[in-house]
Amino acid sequence: MCHHVKKLMYTVNIGEPDVRFGNMLLEQFGGANGELAAAMQYTIQGWNCIDDLGRRDLLLDIGTEELSHLEVVGALIRMHLAPLKTNREAAEADPLITIAGGGGVALFDSMGNPWTATYLKITGEMDVDLRSNIAAEARAKIVYERLIDHTDDQGSIDALQFLMTREITHMKAFQAALESIEKPQFSIGLLKPTPGIVDEYFNGSTGDGDEGDTDMRGSWTTSHGLHVVDPKMDAPGGGLSVQTINGKINGEERGKQDEAQKATTSPGNEAIGKKSSGKVKGNGKAAAKRAL
């Protein structure tokens, strides 16, 4: 069960309200990296974790704290948006927040996009979810950092500094929980990756760019058994997009299709290949229409 205490997790005091900044703060209320998304993500992950009580408790602890963070952000927003309720000029400058939220908090981000459950990353695999959570906390930390850069109000800065710091705390807890699982770093799920392919780093961006960029090498191309190869242009099976049923492809045996393909692409039949390449298969008007 949940229990609400009528006090904020961090005392919020602001000086002069700033409607513009209040609108920015909505990013951490109803945005993709905001507190509601974090609270829902961790809490639902915890509810789904029925065979790992320790990490379940971790997820529910932090998920609950995120709701308290949401309340702090909401208080900040409400204070900064207060002029929208009484100042017509301020309301006309920010009509979406005035109309949709009544000059208060609403489940929108700073651009007016509604909150959506698609923000949540929940797979049911503990190590995968913990990695998502670490990344989520890192993104939230960056957003708070940028918000701090956009205000001179010391009370707002103090509250945001507190919230930003707690993101690092949560990152530490999630990282420790991930490391305590004691499984190889790249052992994801149950199925093993294909040997050989798993160690190939495709050099897909080549040549020299207009901005001085060129082919680069680093630990990201050589660590963990990786080695650089040219992108594979000859996919296994010829790179065909076909449907195989009982050893046959589109009603024809694989061997016959391969022979036909060789016949049309061999040096002695280049003219045939060129001549047929412009044809559109089909019958009657439908074929003519596709050709157009």
Secondary structure by P-SEA (a helix, b strand, c coil): cbbbbccccbbbbbccccaaaaaaacccccccccaaaaaaaaaaaaaaccccaaaaaaaaaaaaaaaaaaaaaaaaaaaaaccccccaaaaaaccccccccccccccccccccccccccccccccaaaaaaaaaaaaaaaaaaaaaaaaacccaaaaaaaaaaaaaaaaaaaaaaaaaaaccccccccccccccccccccccccccccccccccccccccccccbbbbbccccccccccccccccccccccccaaaaaaaaaaaaccccaaaaaaaccccccccaaaaaaac
